[in-house]
């Protein structure tokens, strides 16, 4: 149950994790595991902005973890107290909790201290109406390959200085419905456009499917034939057949503009009715990735599948465009359309 809740956390589905965590902490488990489960329950409650219950639980936990000398959990609880204070607008209390958390976590070889710095940067930027702390945090998160923090820096920058292009990139480039709904609620906005182009200059577009220019200076209409991952238009010309795995692979990789996909995530999307086999599943995916790269190279499609430490993502080494479907699409994970040059 605890690990299932972690999976839900990674999709911003905190509400679905709450009953699992309540069940976990009432089961027959050792004291420390119960504390870990309770801290994660507090995180889930904070995630759904049930600040009253989260604060009550954290107050109880702070008393217990301080008595038991559980310094890491103590620091985690203080960091969440800081988050609650931040969202309630009490920045003084937020900074006080972060300072206490930092003192507890400073000597520990964990990533927890990074999240203290993260919330200090967010709170400082909001307090001073200055995006610089967030921009520095974004660079650190990129270096750490902490993609959700990168996503979060874009979210909080919008609270300081709204930029429609950043807003629509965040919305269309995030495959988590709960997160998209939260952003729209926080900012009291929805995307004005129903599609988004990625690969030249990131550009939201209207229902007519046109945009004035991309980085190359071309119009969409002159950028090449449309490789439409929804209808299949243009796929055959690119050597990608509808219903076959190379095209499915590109569609899966195109769902998230921030987070690359690991082998396990790719397998679960591409083979939803199969169990992952540690001996055969990874080689199957490596063969599929190699085959897809070969197709793209052979047809001159200006799209690359790059790899770093076992994760994969799409990159555009030449001008190309990725078109996302309407925001109102009922599918929980946005599909995409890709418009390459010269197909």
C-alpha positions in Angstrom: 0.0 0.0 0.0 2.8 2.4 0.8 4.5 1.8 -2.5 1.3 2.1 -4.4 0.8 5.5 -2.8 4.3 6.5 -4.0 3.2 5.6 -7.5 0.1 7.8 -7.1 2.3 10.6 -5.7 4.3 10.6 -8.9 1.1 11.3 -10.9 -0.1 14.0 -8.5 -3.0 11.8 -7.5 -2.7 12.5 -3.8 -6.4 12.0 -3.2 -6.3 8.4 -4.4 -3.3 7.7 -2.1 -5.0 8.9 1.1 -7.2 5.8 1.7 -4.2 3.5 1.0 -2.1 5.3 3.5 -4.9 5.4 6.2 -5.2 1.6 5.8 -1.4 1.2 5.9 -0.9 3.0 9.2 -3.6 1.1 10.9 -2.2 -2.3 9.9 0.2 -4.4 12.0 3.5 -2.7 11.2 6.5 -1.6 13.2 6.5 1.8 14.9 8.9 3.4 12.4 7.0 2.2 9.4 3.8 3.6 10.9 5.6 6.9 11.3 6.8 6.8 7.7 3.2 6.1 6.5 1.9 8.9 8.7 4.4 11.4 7.3 3.3 10.4 3.8 -0.3 10.7 4.7 0.4 14.2 5.9 2.1 14.8 2.5 -1.0 13.5 0.7 -3.3 15.7 2.8 -1.1 18.7 2.0 -1.2 17.7 -1.7 -5.0 17.9 -1.8 -4.8 21.1 0.3 -6.6 19.7 3.3 -4.4 21.9 5.4 -6.5 21.6 8.6 -6.2 17.8 8.9 -2.6 17.9 7.6 -1.6 20.4 10.3 -3.3 18.4 13.1 -1.5 15.2 12.0 1.9 17.0 11.6 1.5 18.5 15.1 1.1 15.0 16.6 3.9 13.6 14.5 6.3 16.4 15.5 5.8 15.6 19.1 6.5 11.9 18.5 9.4 12.1 16.2 11.2 14.7 18.4 10.9 12.4 21.4 12.1 9.4 19.4 15.1 11.3 17.8 13.9 10.5 14.3 15.7 13.5 12.8 14.9 12.9 9.2 11.2 12.5 9.8 11.3 15.5 12.0 12.8 17.5 9.2 10.3 16.2 6.7 7.4 17.2 9.0 8.8 20.7 9.4 9.2 21.1 5.6 5.5 20.2 5.2 4.6 22.6 7.9 6.4 25.2 5.8 4.4 24.3 2.8 1.1 24.7 4.7 2.2 28.1 6.0 3.2 29.1 2.5 -0.1 28.2 0.9 -1.9 29.9 3.8 0.1 33.1 3.1 2.1 33.0 6.4 5.5 33.4 4.9 7.1 34.3 8.2 6.1 30.9 9.7 7.1 29.2 6.4 10.7 30.5 6.7 10.9 29.7 10.4 9.9 26.0 9.7 12.4 25.8 6.8 15.2 27.1 9.0 14.4 24.4 11.7 14.2 21.7 9.0 17.6 22.8 7.5 19.3 22.5 10.9 18.0 18.9 11.3 18.8 17.8 7.8 22.0 19.6 7.0 24.3 16.7 8.1 22.3 13.9 6.4 23.4 12.5 3.1 19.8 12.6 1.6 18.0 14.7 -1.0 15.7 16.1 1.7 17.8 19.2 2.1 17.2 20.0 -1.6 13.5 20.2 -1.0 14.0 22.6 1.9 16.0 24.8 -0.5 13.3 24.4 -3.0 10.6 25.8 -0.8 12.8 28.6 0.4 13.4 29.6 -3.2 9.7 29.4 -4.0 8.7 31.4 -0.8 11.5 34.0 -1.4 10.4 34.5 -5.0 6.7 35.0 -4.1 7.6 37.3 -1.1 9.9 39.5 -3.2 8.0 39.2 -6.5 11.4 38.2 -7.9 11.8 35.2 -10.2 15.6 34.9 -9.7 15.5 32.4 -6.8 13.1 30.2 -8.9 15.3 30.5 -12.0 18.4 29.4 -9.9 16.3 26.5 -8.4 15.3 25.5 -12.0 18.9 25.3 -13.0 19.8 23.1 -10.0 16.8 20.9 -10.6 17.8 20.4 -14.2 21.3 19.5 -13.1 19.8 17.0 -10.6 17.3 15.8 -13.3 14.5 16.5 -10.8 11.9 17.0 -13.4 8.9 17.6 -11.1 10.8 20.5 -9.5 11.5 21.9 -12.9 7.7 21.7 -13.6 7.0 23.3 -10.2 9.3 26.2 -10.9 7.3 27.0 -14.0 4.1 26.8 -12.0 5.3 29.3 -9.4 6.9 31.7 -11.8 3.4 32.1 -13.3 2.2 33.3 -9.9 4.8 36.1 -10.0 4.6 37.1 -13.6 2.0 35.4 -15.8 3.1 34.4 -19.3 0.6 32.7 -21.5 3.2 30.7 -23.4 4.7 29.2 -20.2 1.2 28.6 -18.9 0.1 26.6 -22.0 3.4 24.7 -22.2 2.9 23.7 -18.6 -0.7 22.6 -19.2 -0.2 20.8 -22.5 3.1 19.4 -21.4 1.8 17.8 -18.2 0.0 14.5 -18.5 -1.5 14.5 -15.0 -5.1 15.7 -14.9 -5.0 16.6 -11.2 -2.0 18.8 -11.7 -3.5 20.6 -14.7 -6.7 21.2 -12.8 -4.7 22.6 -9.9 -2.8 25.1 -12.1 -6.0 26.3 -13.7 -7.6 26.7 -10.3 -4.7 28.5 -8.7 -4.4 31.0 -11.6 -8.2 31.1 -12.4 -7.4 30.6 -16.0 -7.7 28.0 -18.8 -5.8 27.8 -22.0 -7.1 30.1 -24.7 -5.9 27.8 -27.4 -6.8 24.2 -28.2 -3.5 23.0 -29.5 0.2 23.5 -28.8 3.3 23.3 -31.0 6.5 22.0 -29.6 9.8 21.7 -31.4 10.4 25.1 -33.0 9.4 28.0 -30.9 6.9 26.6 -28.4 3.7 28.1 -29.5 0.0 27.7 -28.6 -2.3 27.7 -31.6 -6.0 28.0 -32.2 -8.5 25.6 -33.7 -7.6 26.6 -37.2 -4.3 24.8 -36.7 -2.1 27.7 -37.9 0.6 29.7 -36.3 2.6 32.7 -37.6 6.1 31.3 -37.2 8.4 28.9 -35.5 12.1 29.3 -34.7 13.0 28.6 -38.3 10.8 31.5 -39.4 8.5 29.1 -41.4 4.8 29.0 -41.0 3.3 25.7 -39.9 1.9 25.2 -43.3 5.3 25.4 -44.9 7.1 23.4 -42.2 6.3 20.1 -43.8 3.6 17.4 -43.9 1.7 16.7 -40.7 2.6 13.5 -38.9 -0.6 13.2 -36.9 -0.4 10.8 -34.0 -4.2 10.9 -33.5 -5.6 10.4 -37.0 -2.5 8.7 -38.5 -2.2 11.3 -41.3 1.3 11.5 -42.7 2.5 8.5 -40.6 3.0 6.1 -43.5 5.1 8.6 -45.4 7.4 8.8 -42.4 7.6 5.0 -42.2 5.5 4.8 -39.1 2.4 2.7 -39.4 -0.7 3.2 -37.3 -1.1 0.3 -34.8 2.5 -0.6 -34.8 4.9 0.0 -31.9 7.3 2.6 -33.4 4.5 5.1 -33.7 3.1 4.1 -30.3 6.6 4.7 -28.8 6.7 8.3 -30.2 3.2 9.0 -28.9 4.1 7.8 -25.4 7.3 9.9 -25.4 5.4 13.0 -26.5 3.0 13.0 -23.6 5.3 14.8 -21.1 7.4 17.8 -22.0 9.3 17.7 -18.7 9.9 14.1 -17.5 11.7 11.5 -19.6 10.4 8.0 -19.6 12.3 5.0 -18.1 12.1 1.5 -19.4 9.5 0.4 -16.8 7.2 3.3 -17.7 7.6 2.8 -21.4 6.8 -0.9 -21.1 3.7 -0.3 -19.0 2.3 2.2 -21.6 3.3 0.1 -24.6 2.3 -3.3 -23.2 -0.5 -2.6 -20.7 -1.7 -6.2 -20.5 1.7 -7.7 -19.8 3.9 -8.1 -16.8 7.4 -6.7 -16.9 10.0 -9.5 -17.2 13.5 -8.3 -16.1 15.1 -10.7 -18.5 13.1 -10.1 -21.7 11.2 -6.9 -21.4 14.1 -4.4 -21.4 15.7 -6.0 -24.5 12.4 -5.9 -26.3 12.2 -2.1 -25.7 15.8 -1.5 -26.6 15.1 -3.3 -30.0 12.0 -1.1 -30.5 13.9 2.1 -29.7 16.7 1.1 -32.1 14.2 0.2 -34.9 12.3 3.5 -34.4 15.5 5.5 -34.6 16.5 3.7 -37.8 13.1 4.5 -39.3 13.4 8.2 -38.4 17.0 8.3 -39.8 16.0 6.5 -43.0 13.1 8.8 -43.7 14.9 12.0 -42.7 12.4 12.8 -40.0 14.0 15.6 -37.8 13.2 13.9 -34.5 15.6 12.1 -32.2 15.0 9.7 -29.3 17.7 10.5 -26.8 18.8 8.4 -23.8 20.4 9.3 -20.5 20.9 6.9 -17.6 18.2 4.6 -18.8 15.5 7.3 -19.6 14.3 8.4 -23.0 12.8 11.5 -24.4 12.2 13.2 -27.8 14.4 16.0 -29.1 14.3 18.1 -32.2 17.8 18.4 -33.7 16.3 20.2 -36.7 13.2 22.4 -36.9 10.1 20.4 -36.2 6.8 20.8 -34.4 4.8 18.7 -31.9 1.1 19.5 -31.8 -0.9 18.6 -28.7 -4.6 17.9 -28.9 -7.2 20.2 -27.2 -7.0 20.7 -23.5 -10.6 19.6 -23.2 -9.8 16.2 -24.6 -11.4 13.6 -22.3 -8.3 11.4 -22.5 -6.4 11.6 -19.2 -3.1 11.7 -21.1 -2.8 14.2 -23.9 -2.0 12.7 -27.3 0.2 14.7 -29.7 0.7 15.5 -33.3 4.2 16.0 -34.8 4.8 18.3 -37.8 8.3 17.6 -39.1 10.1 19.5 -41.9 10.3 18.0 -45.3 8.5 14.7 -45.0 
